Amino acid sequence: MLAARSFAELVIAARRAEASPGDPFVSRRAAVVAAIGPLVFTTGFAWTLLGLLLTPVDFYWRTILFDPAHQLMVAGTLISIICLPVAKEMLESTAADLSAPDFAPSEPVVAPRPGHRRPRRHRRGPA
């Protein structure tokens, strides 16, 4: 319930960001990042329901721990815990925060002289 409510808040914030002057691509990207966790959880939940409808079995701890559908639900919850704050931070950031840093070297890179070789390392131990 927490993930769904937070996802709904992020969608509303993304729509507000699209309405305000700014980069609409950032708000779409934030919505996609926020939707990943609930999408994985929903896939696992639908898989569990389908499995129960087609082949009803008794639930044991082993089934819950090792069933791929249950593992998808756990993974979706963990992804939501990680991705929702990231998406919220993306929506609240400015264009300067999202720009790629400049990786220009502080000193000029000097190429080695032509014909210059690095000294060879000698092996130690039996040859």
JOCOR-V329603 format. One record per residue. RES is the residue in one small letter. SS is DSSP state (~ for helix, > for strand, _ for the rest). NEAR is the number of other ideal C-beta (glycine too) atoms within 10 Angstrom. Layout:
RES_SS_NEAR ; RES_SS_NEAR
This chain:
m___5 ; l_~_10 ; a_~_18 ; a_~_12 ; r_~_9 ; s_~_19 ; f_~_20 ; a_~_12 ; e_~_13 ; l_~_22 ; v_~_16 ; i_~_10 ; a_~_18 ; a_~_22 ; r_~_12 ; r_~_11 ; a_~_20 ; e_~_16 ; a_~_10 ; s___9 ; p___7 ; g___13 ; d___13 ; p_~_13 ; f_~_10 ; v_~_18 ; s_~_23 ; r_~_13 ; r_~_16 ; a_~_24 ; a_~_20 ; v_~_13 ; v_~_20 ; a_~_28 ; a_~_18 ; i_~_16 ; g_~_23 ; p_~_21 ; l_~_15 ; v_~_20 ; f_~_21 ; t_~_15 ; t_~_15 ; g_~_21 ; f_~_16 ; a_~_12 ; w_~_16 ; t_~_17 ; l_~_11 ; l_~_11 ; g_~_16 ; l_~_12 ; l_~_8 ; l_~_7 ; t___7 ; p___8 ; v___9 ; d___5 ; f___11 ; y___9 ; w_~_7 ; r_~_8 ; t_~_13 ; i_~_14 ; l_~_10 ; f_~_10 ; d___17 ; p_~_12 ; a_~_18 ; h_~_18 ; q_~_13 ; l_~_19 ; m_~_20 ; v_~_14 ; a_~_16 ; g_~_21 ; t_~_16 ; l_~_13 ; i_~_18 ; s_~_23 ; i_~_13 ; i_~_11 ; c_~_22 ; l_~_22 ; p_~_12 ; v_~_11 ; a_~_25 ; k_~_17 ; e_~_12 ; m_~_20 ; l_~_19 ; e_~_11 ; s___12 ; t___10 ; a_~_9 ; a_~_6 ; d_~_9 ; l_~_12 ; s___8 ; a___5 ; p___5 ; d___5 ; f___5 ; a___5 ; p___6 ; s___4 ; e___5 ; p___5 ; v___5 ; v___6 ; a___6 ; p___8 ; r___7 ; p___5 ; g___5 ; h___7 ; r___7 ; r___6 ; p___5 ; r___6 ; r___6 ; h___6 ; r___7 ; r___6 ; g___4 ; p___4 ; a___5
